[in-house]
Amino acid sequence: MATIASLPAATSPVDTDLVIIQQGASTRSITRGQLVAGVQANLNAEIATTNVEITDLQNSRLRIDGANSMTGALTLAALDPISDNHAARKVYVDTGLNQRLRTTGGSVTGALTILAPTADLHAATRLYTDTQRNSCIRELENYDPTVTGAYPVLYNSLAILSGAAFYITVAGTIGPVTAITLAIGDILIARVDAPTNVHADWAILQANTINASETAAGVSEIATNAEAVAKTATDRVLVASNLTTGNFQASATFEGLTEHSTDAEFVTGTAINRSVTPANIQANITDYQEFIGIQNIILRTAGTWTATVSAVAGDVFSRKTALAEAPVVVFEVDRAIRTAASRGFRLDSYSVVYKIATFALVSHTTAFYIISYADNTAATPTQSTPAITGTLQTVTNVNIRVTNISLDVPSFLNTTGGKHVISVTLDAAATTVYDIYGIILFYTKSGI
């Protein structure tokens, strides 16, 4: 039977050509069209199935351009990556993460090799740290400031860093310009690296525990009440409770606490446990007056004068016998006057107490003098006559006259050596009887 390979050249089968199909011992024939239709039907079904499978494969594949994502796990071979672009298993990554030093802190279980630090926040190697530690002060050192009088800017050839401390073993002064006094037990602390001999580079702690004294700071016990009252302990300090025991009140024989007097207590003058204040004096010392009687007359220049006692009042006066004379009567009056700068009294005015009988005086005047003495300067003292205001009477009167004379400028005892004198000068007629009783001085408190 002829085969397709033996067909004539340029000859193609058509659908009506018979195709022999041999199955086992049977031989059958079908047309080419029937054969092609059957094959095509089977092939179309197969292609359709294959297209679905290809679509499914395309949708589930991981594209190399990264246009889609894996939705499941990718299981790799049990090998660690050996190249930068190899995929790494979870166990490999977890192991690496567990071995890293976290930024939040952690522990290094093995040696960490690093470079020597060059910036403040760089980690330091053991070699660098040991070198620096061995070249500087690292413990509390003893120091005697009396050796140089300066701060320890270099100690045993070792550098001094901030925080280095020195215990003072001998009391003395330290530092330039105004030196600071140190006591045994004080501690010097460097405030900066490589400190110099200036106060600003150092801090001083008074940490000593020695007994305090008049020349050294230290510790001291609180005095008992008995010690406070005895006032003999030299190593005890007083506290407020010592002063409230009732045993620390001042008295005439004991120095202690006292309350200020009230104005009433000051005026009464009987309290023995109160102190007087300037306010008490200022509020309660009143102006002052003083009577200067005939016993203080230091001079009568003319006439016959007789000390006489009044039969009515019992007062004493000096009477001039009637005769035409012009005597001067002089009183010394400076006993209570003080200087302007002192605490005391100034003289503001004075009154002349007198009586003119039988006949009027021709004249009757008074004067106020300040007489000053000086060593080896003149044969007689100097005299000043401050201005006064007032006029003595000249007419007769059966009653005593009291005429006030005011000083235009109140007078102080303003000379280093001198006195105040008041004179009364009268010119009497032949029948005038003149009695003088004395002078009344009027003082004002000054500076009290």
C-alpha positions, 0 to 999 in steps of 0.5 A: 500500500502506498504511503504519504512519503511515496506520493508524487511530488507536488501532490498534497492530500485532500479531505476526500483522500482515504487514509488507511488505519490499521488496528491490530488485525483489522484495516480500515480507511477514513478520509483525510478530512475525518482524520484531521477533524478528529486530531484537531478536536483533540488538539484544541482540547489539549491546547485549551487545557495547556493555556489554562495551565500556562495562565495559572503558572504565569499568575503564580510565578515571582517575576524578576522585575518585582511587579508582583509579591510572594504570598507564601513562604520560600523555602531555601536550601539549607546553605548559608549565603556566600555571596552578597547577592545570595538569598539568606535563610531566616535562621541565618539572619536571626543568628546575626541579629542576636549577635549584634550590639543594640543601640539601646544597650547590651552586653559584649561576650567577646573581645571588641577591637576598636581604634583609639578615640579622637573625639569626646563621644568615641569609645576608648580602648583598654590601652588608652584608658590604662595609659590615661589612668596611670598618668593622672591622679586617681585617688584621694591624695594628701596635700600640705599647702604650706610647702608652696602656698599654691594649689597642686597643679602637678602632683608627683609628675602626674597630670591632674584631671577634673574631679581629682581630690586632695586632703589637707594635712596641714593648716595654711593658706593657699592660692595667689593674690588673696590667699584662702585659709585652709584647715586640717581636713579640708578637701581640694577638688579640681574643677577642670583638667590641668588646673592652674594656681587660681582659685577659679580652678578649684573647689574647697570643701570644709569637711574637717571634723577637728574641734573648732577654735578661734583660728580653725573651722571645725565641729563643736558641741552645743552648750548645756544651759549650765555651761551657757550661764557659767560662760567659761567653756571655750569649745561650746556654742550657744543655741536659742534654747540656752537663752530661754531657760530663765537662767540667762537674764541680765542682772546687776551682777550678771551679763545676759538678756534683758527686755526693753523698758516701756515708756511707763517703766522708764518714767516710773524708774523702778524696774530692775530687769529692763533696759533703757532705749534712746526712744524712752529717753527722747519721749520722756526727758522733758525740757529743763529749768534751773534756779541760780540763787545768790550763792552763785553770784561771783561778783558784785562791783559796787554797793553794800549788799546784804543777804536777806530772808523774806519774812513772808515766803522764807526765800533768800535774796541779796539787798543793795543798800540805798545809795546812788551807785551802778553795780554789776552783779555777775552769775556763773550759769554753765553747769547744765549746758552741753556741746552741740554734738553731745547729748544734753541741754542747750540754753534757750533763755533766762529770767532775772528775778528782782524787785525795785523799791522806794525809787525807780532805777536810772537804768537796768540792763543784762548781758549774756557772755561766753568766756573762753580760756586758752593756754599761753595765748593772752593775758586775759580770756576772750569774750563773746556776747551773743545777741539777746532779746528782752528788757529789764524793768526800771520802775518801782514795784511792790511785787517781785518782777520776773523778766525773761530774756531770750537768746537769739541763738540758743547757746551750747558750751561750744568752747574747749575751755570756758564758761557762761556768765550772766550779768545784771547792771543797774544804775540806782538813785540815792534812795533806791532799794534793789533786791536780786533773788537770782536767775532762772535758766531755761534749757531745751533737750538736745540730741536726746 
